[in-house]
Amino acid sequence: MQATTYFFIFLNLSLVLFEEPAVYPLPFLATSLIEVLCLLVFSVRLMHFAKVTPRNIFWKDTKNICVMVAILMSLTDLAVFGALRIYNVRSVRWSRIVRPIFLINFAESRQIRRAFRSIRNTFPEITYVFLLFMFSVLMFSLMALKLFGERNLQTAEGLPYFTNYLEIVFDLYVLVTTANSPDVMMPAFDFSWWYALFFITYVIINTYIFMSVFLAVVYNNYRKHLKVMYGGVNS
């Protein structure tokens, strides 16, 4: 029963690779039939669990309620999407985001729930570090707008350089990952090499300092919650 449940959970999650839009799309009828089959198996598994569990315990268990709600949401979304598709109306399968609920909330997934619970408990404690990091990005973006916004600089594609605040925030956020380095600073560097100091300072503070602190806070808090959950055993 456990192996069967995990197989259909894996199959249900794998549908995202073949549903439109996808690299290897399958016909809507094929993916919808597979999804209905998975939801049917989940329903049978839930009913089987209800048969061997006292009624008052079954209905008080949040996991069972979450699974039932996820099944109803998936079926409703599938029916609405199919009806709109018949009339050539484009829509979005919003219920895909609830599919991981099946992986977390079935009784067999105790270890996954423990890991998920530790992650959930860690989020409030890392919020302050994340907010401080975002404040730094926003302040540097404001400084970049004041430094470069009125100098009529252009990117390599001929677009205005650092004239829109939201675009600056996004570019500097990407720069934390160094994915757009050094391209993002080249228009300013070509204007004056002194402007490179702005980007070097930004990378040192946000990439090397803030990201290290953020990683340390996440690791320490996650490890602390795991210790509490396992009764002080270092796992």
C-alpha atoms as one frame of an Amber mdcrd trajectory, in Angstrom:
protein
   0.000   0.000   0.000   2.835   2.396   0.840   4.687   1.652  -2.412   1.465
   2.105  -4.409   0.735   5.424  -2.735   4.225   6.755  -3.420   4.091   5.574
  -7.031   0.894   7.500  -7.755   2.166  10.561  -5.866   5.273  10.492  -8.072
   3.109  10.009 -11.170   0.874  12.930 -10.182   3.840  15.228  -9.590   5.452
  14.134 -12.879   2.459  15.338 -14.892   3.836  18.867 -14.789   6.517  17.724
 -17.247   3.925  16.775 -19.848   1.078  19.239 -19.293   0.878  22.381 -21.425
   3.136  24.325 -21.406   5.791  21.599 -21.440   8.853  20.540 -23.393   7.249
  17.174 -24.173   3.506  17.918 -24.125   0.991  15.098 -24.110  -2.648  15.415
 -25.221  -4.899  16.952 -22.591  -7.075  13.833 -22.516  -4.087  11.638 -21.634
  -2.822  13.835 -18.792  -6.325  14.397 -17.432  -7.066  10.662 -17.345  -3.810
   9.989 -15.521  -4.613  12.734 -13.016  -8.119  11.373 -12.432  -6.621   7.921
 -11.870  -4.172   9.343  -9.311  -6.933  11.222  -7.515  -9.041   8.060  -7.470
  -6.180   6.120  -5.862  -5.711   8.892  -3.282  -9.434   8.787  -2.495  -9.391
   5.008  -2.062  -6.325   5.269   0.173  -8.054   7.914   2.268 -11.207   5.803
   2.587  -9.121   2.786   3.562  -7.438   4.861   6.257 -10.849   6.054   7.474
 -12.005   2.436   7.852  -9.166   1.534  10.235  -9.218   4.796  12.205 -11.790
   5.871  14.787 -14.108   8.463  13.296 -13.408  11.170  15.863  -9.643  10.788
  15.341  -9.915  10.716  11.539 -11.896  13.957  11.291  -9.680  15.760  13.793
  -6.550  14.942  11.815  -5.575  17.993   9.745  -3.657  15.807   7.290  -6.814
  14.016   6.182  -8.693  17.285   5.741  -5.848  18.696   3.635  -5.853  15.642
   1.360  -9.638  15.794   0.887  -9.526  19.522   0.104  -6.656  18.986  -2.349
  -8.602  16.230  -4.149 -11.717  18.421  -4.446  -9.691  21.411  -5.653  -7.883
  19.316  -8.266 -11.099  17.773  -9.591 -12.839  21.160  -9.714  -9.948  22.799
 -11.514  -9.679  19.900 -13.965 -13.402  20.075 -14.771 -13.362  23.861 -15.232
 -10.210  23.748 -17.355 -11.660  20.993 -19.547 -14.952  22.851 -20.020 -13.169
  26.062 -20.989 -10.899  24.146 -23.345 -13.942  22.812 -25.209 -14.952  26.416
 -25.942 -11.344  27.377 -26.862 -10.964  29.602 -23.811  -7.417  29.677 -22.426
  -7.057  29.277 -18.678  -4.466  28.284 -16.082  -4.302  25.033 -14.088  -3.977
  26.704 -10.690  -4.448  23.436  -8.777  -0.966  22.235  -9.686   0.411  24.061
  -6.669  -1.583  21.789  -4.323  -0.073  18.553  -5.643   2.809  18.496  -3.113
   0.118  18.312  -0.405  -0.338  14.632  -1.264   3.368  13.991  -0.732   3.361
  15.689   2.674   0.041  14.724   4.227  -0.362  11.000   3.681   0.348   8.890
   6.746   3.355   7.221   5.093   5.237  10.526   4.744   6.161  11.034   8.401
   9.798  11.919   7.697   8.841  14.378   4.949   6.377  16.066   7.307   9.086
  16.404   9.946  11.413  18.063   7.459   8.605  20.301   6.187   7.640  21.249
   9.745  11.239  22.183  10.522  11.377  24.375   7.409   8.067  26.015   8.347
   9.254  26.722  11.893  12.502  28.175  10.549  10.844  30.782   8.335   9.771
  33.254  11.063  13.261  33.288  12.555  15.007  34.104   9.274  12.511  36.820
   8.322  14.527  39.558  10.037  17.710  38.679   8.174  15.825  38.522   4.887
  14.173  41.895   5.496  17.551  43.427   6.337  18.983  41.973   3.132  16.098
  43.360   1.061  16.509  46.746   2.740  20.157  46.745   1.647  19.188  45.873
  -1.938  16.560  48.633  -2.003  18.991  51.226  -0.634  21.695  50.308  -3.136
  19.072  50.451  -5.902  18.128  53.962  -4.821  21.782  55.010  -4.832  22.208
  53.466  -8.306  19.210  55.434  -9.574  20.727  58.680  -8.261  24.202  57.860
  -9.592  23.331  56.656 -13.097  19.718  57.654 -13.801  20.478  61.120 -15.192
  23.653  60.350 -17.132  21.862  59.059 -20.250  23.770  55.788 -20.231  22.672
  52.859 -22.378  23.011  49.107 -22.166  24.632  46.998 -24.890  21.153  46.570
 -26.392  20.684  50.359 -26.622  18.157  50.535 -23.766  18.209  53.194 -21.022
  20.538  52.173 -18.202  19.342  52.294 -14.585  16.501  54.749 -15.113  13.660
  52.602 -13.720  13.790  51.864  -9.997  12.024  48.489 -10.135  14.283  47.290
 -12.947  17.301  48.379 -10.919  16.056  46.394  -7.920  15.680  43.311 -10.097
  19.109  43.720 -11.724  20.836  44.170  -8.372  18.910  41.243  -6.907  20.215
  39.077  -9.755  23.695  40.491  -9.155  23.649  38.893  -5.683  23.842  35.551
  -7.515  26.549  37.029  -9.841  24.498  35.684 -12.766  24.630  39.035 -14.601
  28.118  40.023 -13.500  29.976  41.933 -14.899  27.488  42.796 -17.668  25.247
  44.824 -15.366  28.051  47.248 -14.461  29.751  47.618 -17.854  27.799  50.719
 -19.052  28.754  52.531 -15.836  32.321  51.192 -15.993  32.706  52.402 -19.590
  31.582  55.866 -18.481  34.005  55.963 -15.560  35.963  53.120 -13.976  35.340
  54.694 -10.554  31.754  53.480 -10.724  33.035  49.906 -10.492  33.627  50.608
  -6.785  29.865  50.870  -6.286  29.278  47.371  -7.656  32.290  45.911  -5.859
  30.991  47.303  -2.557  27.516  45.966  -3.301  28.796  42.450  -4.049  30.995
  42.369  -0.932  28.150  43.443   1.372  25.238  41.512  -0.127  26.810  38.451
  -1.725  29.690  37.651   0.606  28.401  39.012   3.929  24.598  38.875   3.820
  24.388  35.551   2.009  26.832  33.966   4.452  24.852  35.282   7.421  21.592
  34.189   5.828  22.914  30.674   5.217  24.237  30.422   8.781  20.908  31.543
  10.272  18.936  29.096   8.133  21.237  26.185   8.985  21.392  26.861  12.725
  17.637  27.326  13.125  16.784  24.303  10.986  19.232  22.179  12.987  17.773
  23.480  16.253  14.235  22.526  15.233  15.388  19.079  14.151  16.978  18.533
  17.565  13.771  19.565  19.317  11.680  17.363  17.049  13.845  14.286  17.596
  14.028  14.788  21.343  17.527  16.231  21.480  19.103  13.610  19.222  21.531
  15.121  16.726  20.166  13.854  13.407
